[in-house]
């Protein structure tokens, strides 16, 4: 699952950078602006994908731990 998430994040980030670069080039922006916009798009999409991956992995690890170590009979407060 982790490999799939990394692969999807990388593909999406590259596609966002390409799309941003194409739109900037179509508007006849300078090459510095085009590269800067593409880099920003890549970094933003990659950061969102990494954050989403961390949340999913945390949830998966929590469920795995809860299945491996069932709760004791003693009542515990919500954490």
SESERO-889291 format. One record per residue (C-alpha): x negated, y negated, z. Coordinates in steps of 0.25 Angstrom, whole numbers. Layout:
N
+-------+-------+-------+
!     u !     v !     w !
+-------+-------+-------+
!     X !     Y !     Z !
...
+-------+-------+-------+
This chain:
79
+-------+-------+-------+
!     u !     v !     w !
+-------+-------+-------+
!     0 !     0 !     0 !
!   -11 !    -9 !     3 !
!   -18 !    -7 !   -10 !
!    -5 !   -10 !   -17 !
!    -3 !   -23 !   -10 !
!   -17 !   -28 !   -13 !
!   -15 !   -24 !   -27 !
!    -2 !   -31 !   -28 !
!    -8 !   -44 !   -21 !
!   -20 !   -44 !   -30 !
!   -11 !   -43 !   -43 !
!    -1 !   -53 !   -39 !
!   -12 !   -63 !   -35 !
!   -19 !   -61 !   -48 !
!    -6 !   -63 !   -56 !
!    -3 !   -76 !   -48 !
!   -16 !   -81 !   -51 !
!   -15 !   -78 !   -66 !
!    -1 !   -84 !   -66 !
!    -6 !   -97 !   -59 !
!   -17 !   -98 !   -68 !
!    -9 !   -96 !   -81 !
!     1 !  -107 !   -76 !
!   -10 !  -116 !   -73 !
!   -16 !  -114 !   -86 !
!    -3 !  -116 !   -93 !
!    -2 !  -130 !   -87 !
!   -16 !  -133 !   -92 !
!   -22 !  -135 !   -78 !
!   -37 !  -135 !   -77 !
!   -44 !  -122 !   -75 !
!   -48 !  -126 !   -60 !
!   -33 !  -128 !   -57 !
!   -29 !  -115 !   -64 !
!   -40 !  -107 !   -56 !
!   -36 !  -114 !   -43 !
!   -21 !  -111 !   -45 !
!   -24 !   -97 !   -49 !
!   -33 !   -95 !   -37 !
!   -23 !  -101 !   -27 !
!   -12 !   -92 !   -33 !
!   -21 !   -80 !   -31 !
!   -24 !   -83 !   -17 !
!   -10 !   -86 !   -13 !
!    -4 !   -73 !   -19 !
!   -16 !   -65 !   -13 !
!   -14 !   -71 !     1 !
!     1 !   -68 !     1 !
!    -2 !   -54 !    -4 !
!   -12 !   -52 !     7 !
!    -3 !   -57 !    18 !
!     8 !   -48 !    13 !
!    -1 !   -36 !    13 !
!    -5 !   -39 !    27 !
!     9 !   -40 !    32 !
!    13 !   -27 !    25 !
!     0 !   -20 !    31 !
!     3 !   -25 !    45 !
!    17 !   -19 !    44 !
!    13 !    -6 !    38 !
!     2 !    -4 !    49 !
!    12 !    -8 !    60 !
!    22 !     3 !    55 !
!    11 !    13 !    54 !
!     7 !    10 !    68 !
!    21 !    11 !    73 !
!    23 !    24 !    67 !
!    10 !    30 !    72 !
!    13 !    24 !    86 !
!    27 !    25 !    90 !
!    32 !    15 !   101 !
!    32 !    20 !   115 !
!    45 !    22 !   123 !
!    41 !    10 !   131 !
!    49 !    -2 !   127 !
!    40 !   -13 !   122 !
!    44 !   -27 !   119 !
!    44 !   -33 !   105 !
!    31 !   -37 !   100 !
+-------+-------+-------+
